[in-house]
Amino acid sequence: MPADQTRLRADVQFLTALQPARNCHNLQSLNKAADYIKAGFEQLNGTVAEQEFTADGRRYRNIIASFGPPEAARIVIGAHYDVCGDQPGADDNASAVAGLLETARLLHQSQPPLRHRLDFVAYPNEEPPYFATDYMGSAVHAKSLHAAQVPVRAMLCYEMIGYFSDAPHSQSFPNEALAQRYPNTGNFIVVVGKTGQEAFTRQVQALMQPHAGTLDVQHINLPESMGLAGLSDHRNYWRHGYDAVMINDTSFLRNPHYHQKTDTIDTLDFARMAQVVDGVYGAILGL
């Protein structure tokens, strides 16, 4: 059963229409986003919970939907629902939240036998000013798993999965070595891991590709010191020794609307977004 483009669009439409923008300072909008995600999860056959925490006197919420054996080792699938500043955030990061919700819906519809517990987690505070701090929702979640000594099989982070281009040279790179290795047309998705995770990153890519239709699935491993490898919530799972990767359309290396008011729903490719979700869903079952 393939991902539903209509549902993906509806999710992005709701999130991008929230005013004021759903950033960490506009709690009313941020909580509307959290409530929407929670309501979506509650329509499914999993267990839904909230993980509350405080930053600078404000209350924030991780929204979690769990499926499978409660005490089994976990696979975490995550995405952040906040935006950077005053922008609609269609690609960054409504596309990823839509992917998260749709992956959970596919699981609900298919009800495959599960050996692992699957935790779908929507986080606030990925964006500045909390990026790379202990107040990222994902930092709170990852720390809680480690403190409870929860075995984690893998973490997959949805981060910007909606912007694609078939124009030649629409894909840029931070250096010439990468430009020589990867396509110069921005019509692929990439599994991003850190150096030392090569086997895991290749595994996720290999599991995604057969389920992603015509979409090209690439993989890359970069040193943490380079910065590009850790530009989302998966970074916080690395801190505790968990295998974690980011599923990404390469962000600002491709999308000219990154962190701009022009990051709107009309710039997204929902057909390819659906293929990303199908690929990730296949990878989760493969893991």
C-alpha positions in Angstrom: 0.0 0.0 0.0 1.8 3.2 -1.2 1.9 6.5 0.7 -1.0 8.8 0.0 -0.1 12.1 -1.6 -3.4 13.6 -0.7 -2.8 13.0 3.0 0.8 14.3 2.8 -0.4 17.5 1.2 -3.2 17.9 3.8 -0.6 17.6 6.6 1.8 20.1 5.0 -1.2 22.5 4.3 -2.2 22.5 7.9 1.3 23.1 9.3 2.3 25.8 6.8 -1.0 27.7 7.4 -0.4 28.2 11.1 0.0 31.8 12.1 2.0 33.1 13.7 4.8 30.8 12.5 5.3 27.7 14.6 8.6 28.6 16.1 9.8 28.1 19.7 8.5 31.6 20.8 5.0 31.2 19.4 3.7 28.6 21.7 0.1 28.8 20.6 1.0 27.8 17.0 3.6 25.3 18.1 1.1 23.6 20.4 -1.5 23.6 17.5 1.1 21.7 15.5 1.7 19.3 18.4 -2.1 18.8 18.9 -2.5 18.1 15.2 0.2 15.4 15.2 -1.1 13.9 18.4 -4.7 13.7 16.9 -3.2 12.0 13.8 -1.4 9.4 15.9 -4.5 8.8 18.0 -6.4 7.6 14.9 -4.0 4.7 14.7 -3.7 1.5 16.6 -0.6 2.5 18.6 0.0 3.9 22.0 0.3 7.7 22.1 2.2 9.7 24.8 3.6 13.1 25.4 7.1 13.9 26.9 7.0 17.4 28.4 10.0 19.5 29.2 10.8 23.1 30.0 13.2 25.5 28.3 13.5 29.2 29.4 10.4 28.9 31.4 8.3 27.6 28.4 6.7 24.2 28.2 7.4 22.0 25.2 6.1 18.6 24.1 7.5 15.6 22.3 4.6 13.6 20.8 5.2 9.9 20.6 3.3 7.0 19.0 4.5 3.5 19.8 3.8 0.2 17.9 4.9 -3.3 18.4 6.1 -5.3 21.5 6.4 -2.7 24.4 9.5 -4.1 25.9 11.4 -4.9 22.7 14.4 -3.0 21.4 13.4 0.2 19.7 13.5 1.7 16.3 12.9 5.5 16.5 11.5 7.4 13.6 11.6 11.2 14.2 10.9 14.6 12.7 10.8 18.1 14.1 7.7 20.3 13.9 9.1 23.7 14.6 10.3 26.3 12.1 13.2 28.8 12.0 11.9 32.3 12.6 8.9 33.7 10.7 8.4 31.3 7.7 5.9 28.6 6.7 8.5 25.9 6.7 6.9 23.6 4.0 10.1 21.7 3.3 11.7 22.5 6.7 10.1 20.7 8.2 6.4 20.2 7.4 7.4 17.7 4.7 9.2 15.6 7.3 6.3 15.7 9.8 3.9 14.7 7.0 6.3 11.8 6.2 6.3 10.8 9.8 2.5 10.7 10.1 2.1 8.9 6.8 4.7 6.2 7.7 2.7 5.6 10.9 -0.5 5.4 8.9 1.0 2.8 6.6 2.0 0.8 9.6 -1.5 1.0 11.0 -3.0 0.0 7.6 -0.7 -3.0 6.9 -0.3 -4.2 10.5 2.8 -6.3 9.8 4.3 -8.5 12.5 6.9 -6.5 14.5 9.9 -7.8 16.4 10.9 -4.3 17.5 9.0 -1.5 19.2 8.6 1.4 16.7 8.5 4.8 18.3 7.4 7.7 16.0 8.5 10.9 17.7 7.7 14.5 16.7 10.0 17.1 18.3 10.0 20.8 19.0 13.1 23.0 19.2 15.3 21.6 16.5 15.8 25.1 15.1 17.8 28.0 16.6 18.1 29.2 19.3 17.9 25.6 20.6 19.8 23.8 17.9 22.8 21.9 19.3 21.6 22.4 22.9 20.1 20.1 25.5 16.7 21.8 24.9 16.2 20.2 21.5 13.2 17.8 21.9 15.3 15.1 20.4 18.0 15.6 22.9 15.5 15.2 25.7 14.1 12.1 24.1 17.5 10.5 23.4 18.8 11.2 26.9 15.7 9.6 28.4 16.2 6.4 26.4 19.8 6.2 27.5 19.0 6.9 31.1 16.4 4.1 31.1 19.0 1.8 29.4 16.6 1.2 26.5 18.1 -0.8 23.7 17.8 1.1 20.4 18.2 -0.8 17.2 18.3 2.4 15.0 17.1 5.9 14.6 15.8 7.3 11.3 15.4 11.1 11.1 13.1 12.6 8.5 14.5 16.1 7.6 13.3 18.0 4.5 12.0 15.4 2.1 10.0 17.5 -0.3 12.1 19.6 -2.7 13.3 18.1 -6.0 14.5 19.5 -9.3 15.1 17.9 -12.7 17.1 20.9 -13.9 20.8 20.1 -14.7 23.2 21.5 -12.1 20.3 22.1 -9.6 22.4 20.2 -7.0 25.3 21.9 -5.3 28.0 20.5 -3.1 30.4 21.8 -0.4 33.5 20.6 -2.2 34.6 19.2 -5.6 35.2 15.7 -4.3 31.5 15.3 -3.5 30.5 17.0 -6.7 32.5 14.3 -8.6 30.8 11.5 -6.7 27.1 12.5 -6.7 24.5 13.5 -9.4 24.4 17.2 -10.2 20.7 17.1 -10.7 18.7 17.5 -7.5 16.2 14.7 -8.0 17.5 12.2 -5.5 17.1 11.6 -1.7 20.1 10.8 0.5 20.7 8.8 3.6 23.2 10.8 5.7 25.4 9.2 8.4 28.6 10.1 10.1 32.0 8.6 9.5 32.2 5.2 11.1 28.5 4.3 10.3 29.2 3.3 6.8 27.7 -0.2 7.1 24.5 1.1 8.7 24.0 3.9 6.3 24.5 1.6 3.3 22.0 -0.9 4.9 19.3 1.8 5.2 19.9 2.9 1.6 19.8 -0.6 0.3 16.6 -1.3 2.2 14.9 1.9 1.0 15.8 1.7 -2.7 13.6 -1.3 -3.8 10.5 0.4 -2.2 11.1 4.0 -3.5 9.9 3.5 -7.0 11.8 5.5 -9.6 13.4 7.7 -6.9 17.2 7.5 -6.7 18.3 6.8 -3.1 21.9 7.8 -2.3 23.9 7.5 0.9 26.8 9.5 2.3 29.0 9.4 5.4 30.7 12.6 6.6 32.9 13.4 9.6 31.0 15.0 12.5 33.5 17.8 12.4 32.3 18.8 9.0 29.0 19.9 10.4 26.8 18.8 7.5 26.3 15.3 8.8 24.7 16.4 12.0 22.2 19.1 11.0 19.1 17.6 12.5 17.7 15.5 15.4 19.6 12.3 14.7 22.8 14.0 16.1 21.4 13.6 19.6 21.2 9.8 19.3 24.8 9.7 18.3 25.7 11.2 21.6 24.5 8.0 23.3 26.0 5.5 20.9 22.9 4.8 18.9 23.0 4.2 15.1 21.2 7.1 13.5 20.8 8.6 10.0 19.1 11.6 8.4 16.8 11.2 5.4 17.2 14.4 3.5 16.8 16.2 0.2 20.2 18.0 0.9 18.5 21.1 2.3 20.3 24.4 1.4 22.6 22.6 -1.0 19.5 22.3 -3.3 16.5 24.2 -2.0 16.8 28.0 -2.5 13.9 28.5 -0.1 15.7 27.1 2.9 14.8 29.3 6.0 13.0 31.8 3.8 9.4 33.0 3.6 9.3 31.4 0.2 9.5 27.8 1.7 5.8 27.3 0.7 3.7 24.3 -0.1 3.7 25.0 -3.9 7.5 24.3 -4.1 7.1 20.7 -2.9 7.0 17.5 -5.1 4.4 15.3 -3.4 4.8 12.4 -5.8 8.5 12.1 -4.9 7.7 12.8 -1.2 5.5 9.7 -1.3 8.3 7.7 -2.8 10.6 8.7 0.0 8.0 7.6 2.6 7.5 4.3 0.8 11.3 3.8 0.8 11.6 4.6 4.5 8.6 2.4 5.4 10.3 -0.5 3.5 13.6 0.2 5.4 11.9 0.2 8.7 10.3 -3.2 8.1 13.7 -4.5 6.7 15.4 -3.4 9.9 
